[in-house]
């Protein structure tokens, strides 16, 4: 049991990304273990989103290696990453607002009766049933599954996006600023869902600017600055000030008694 | 006691929410109310008779299928302005191939569709793969394909088309039953059926044509595909959030190409349906049809911004447009008014779309007030246009007379403007008859704007009763055709006044739920 928990699910060695002359990411070495939740933090432009794009197949790294479940992988397309069980919840949610919940959860992966390419007949009943089960599993309450997403609150839409990732992303879920646009109550709901994912032993990477959230949810904090990983801290052994020192590069010693959370 | 009243009003509100969530509900309501009004206002001319309804369907078939194809493109947040030109070009070329190149009708029709497919591929490739703006590509297409149509056929009409073409339009599939019954050549088992058809020929079966069969079959087919296949769902997804759809792994480029392909093929089908009722083929058919198609799509509730709307909505939009045109004709207005009215309706429909997206009670209320004003305007059109027309005639007469008096020579056009004394009298009488109704109805148009600044149930009810009051002068003057518009306007004003209460009730209900 312990061995499983310590085994590495994702590892990047020397991951580097250059855009022409700009070095967006340099020598990123990161390890993620099963059943572990980590947060990636850093200032704007520090390389967090670049890192995520390069490990999910949206972009291809300039150099470096990625290992997923102890196998070397190279994702040419996001689809390849998804096929391996890696799901991303983007900041813009990538949801079709005019479609309803089951349509969004199954977007791109519809259940059909027979396969005729574009003219395959959709099995709407099955998709609705599976969506209900999925939403129950993640503890999200949506009263009317036929409602288009545009009529729902930001929090509900975020929950649908996370359910979608959780439903398909059995191996790893990456979330980019999951509660950035939400109010307190909805942030709470989303964070509870993330905790339930931890109970289900699904590894999660969260990019967040919200240090309070980070300290509440994750086991380890990885700090990026100017394209490099400048520190990895265990949540229960560090403080807000130490994290901020690493993010900004400025010693926060003078602010020892002040809270940034 | 109050609680059951509460329950009843709650279920009414719930029903309203469900009904108006449907995008085509507006046009459905408008069709129902307009049809009922037309029926009431034209006694002796049966409106709801099957033969009349079938006539409307027959006349709408060609533009209808084109609007259907356009719906697909608009759903994916695109637009196709070239459909009218493609229709004209394929119609002309099909006729030309049959008449002058010795093609069989089947081959010519097949070639017509081939040309439509080619145009669709061009449009789709430029828009989807080269990422050129759809508006520009299809606007250019409008010009290019119309010109090509004229060039290749010399812009002359073909001789009369072979009978085969009627099989796609005017042919009545039940005619042989009737003819067979009448001359006794029907097999025995079919005689009762033949008798039934013959008895009800004039009221029901006379206008049953292939046009409407193909029209309805096309929509049934298209609706099934759009609602139940991957293609349909991806069209909606791309219209709703193209980058999101792409992130979900959907091949957005291929699907967009398919919508343009389908749209141009529909234009070719529209050409065929038109040829089914036309005596000959000519390259200037279908001019301005893209406008009517877009109007039908938008009126049917499909959003120009993509992702929202239904095919049956477009079907209703096509029918509503035809009804309004028929109505305007009955109201003795020149056909050019149809262009003005169609444009106004497009504006209103887009306004409704924007207001619906905003989901704000105040905006909905204001929008409904504006629509009621448009209704008053449509009622105002008959007396006002009659008055203006006569005024212009009289005025031109006196100007021409003045030129003559001052000794100037009159050009031929100017001397045509001189009227006989009797004509002058007629026109002046028309002006006299119409000046007060025009002023009153014009006042109604202005008055219907008052609630925009003074919203309040009392004001709304007051203006709504003004609408009803105006029915009287129209009835006296026998301008019965404006009456349905006034009734519709009255409904809208009342509903407008109730909007804030309904929204509030709806919000309370959903919070409780």
Contacts between the chains, C-beta under 8 A, distances in Angstrom:
chain1	res1	chain2	res2	distance
A	78	B	247	6.9
A	78	B	249	7.0
A	79	B	249	4.9
A	82	B	249	7.1
A	90	B	247	6.8
A	92	B	243	7.7
A	92	B	244	7.3
A	93	B	244	7.3
A	94	B	241	7.1
A	94	B	243	7.4
A	94	B	244	3.9
A	94	B	247	4.4
A	94	B	248	6.4
A	95	B	241	6.7
A	95	B	244	5.9
A	96	B	236	7.0
A	96	B	237	4.5
A	96	B	240	3.9
A	96	B	241	4.8
A	96	B	244	5.9
A	96	B	245	6.5
A	96	B	307	6.8
A	97	B	240	5.5
A	97	B	241	6.5
A	97	B	307	7.2
A	98	B	236	6.4
A	98	B	239	7.2
A	98	B	240	4.1
A	98	B	306	8.0
A	98	B	307	3.6
A	98	B	308	4.8
A	99	B	233	7.5
A	99	B	236	6.0
A	99	B	237	6.3
A	99	B	240	6.1
A	99	B	307	7.6
A	103	B	233	6.4
A	103	B	236	7.9
A	103	B	237	7.6
A	107	B	237	6.1
A	107	B	244	7.9
A	107	B	245	7.1
A	107	B	248	4.3
A	107	B	250	7.4
A	108	B	245	7.7
A	108	B	248	3.6
A	108	B	249	4.2
A	108	B	250	5.4
A	109	B	248	8.0
A	109	B	249	7.7
A	110	B	230	5.9
A	110	B	233	6.8
A	112	B	230	6.7
A	116	B	229	8.0
A	117	B	230	7.6
A	118	B	229	6.7
A	118	B	230	5.4
A	118	B	231	4.0
A	118	B	234	7.4
A	118	B	255	7.2
A	118	B	258	7.0
A	119	B	225	7.0
A	119	B	229	4.9
A	119	B	230	7.0
A	119	B	231	5.9
A	120	B	229	6.3
A	120	B	230	4.9
A	121	B	228	5.7
A	121	B	229	6.1
A	122	B	228	5.6
A	122	B	229	6.5
A	122	B	230	6.6
A	122	B	233	6.4
A	124	B	228	7.8
A	143	B	513	6.3
A	150	B	357	7.8
A	151	B	359	7.7
